[in-house]
Structures are given as structure tokens and as C-alpha cells.
Amino acid sequence: MFEGTEFEADQAVIRPGSHLAIFSDGLEDSKAPSGELFGIERLIPSILNGPVTAASIIGTIDEFVLGSEQYDDLTLLLIKRD
């Protein structure tokens, strides 16, 4: 699939009460009608604040873009350890 590319394996501990968010750049690259990007500075607080669900984060982005055309994927994986 990615011929000639090497990947490294690593491990991380997700402590009880913690979240792990893995996302594509399409989330932070989502554009408002003005052309302004959602950006990492909006994405990180939306992940860290309040009850976190994929639907709430995508909803926050949807409110920001106000129906603008989506030109990239919106991929988000959230893992929460209780």
C-alpha cells in the first residue's frame, strides 16, 4: 500500500478517565464560508472540553462550516478508558 515506507511500532498507556483521539487533517482543515479554517486551536478544545463523543465534535465542526462544501474526509476515532 505504501511501498518503500517504514513504520515504527510504539506503545502508550491510556490511564482510566483518559481519552485518545486519532483524526485526519480534514477535521482541522474544515472551512467556514469566510475561508477560515477550523484549525487545531479549535479542534483540541472540542476534544478536551465537556462530554466528548464523535458526534459532538463533528457537530461543532458542522456549526463552524455552516454548510460549506466538504472537500476532505472527516475521520475521527475516539477511545475513552473508564
C-alpha positions, 0 to 999 in steps of 0.5 A: 500500500505504501511501498518503500515506507517504514513504520515504527511500532510504539506503545502508550498507556491510556490511564482510566478517565483518559481519552485518545483521539486519532483524526485526519487533517480534514477535521482541522482543515474544515472551512467556514464560508469566510475561508477560515479554517477550523484549525487545531486551536479549535479542534483540541478544545472540542476534544478536551472540553465537556462530554466528548463523543464523535458526534459532538465534535463533528457537530461543532465542526458542522456549526463552524462550516455552516454548510460549506462544501466538504472537500476532505474526509472527516475521520475521527476515532475516539477511545475513552478508558473508564 
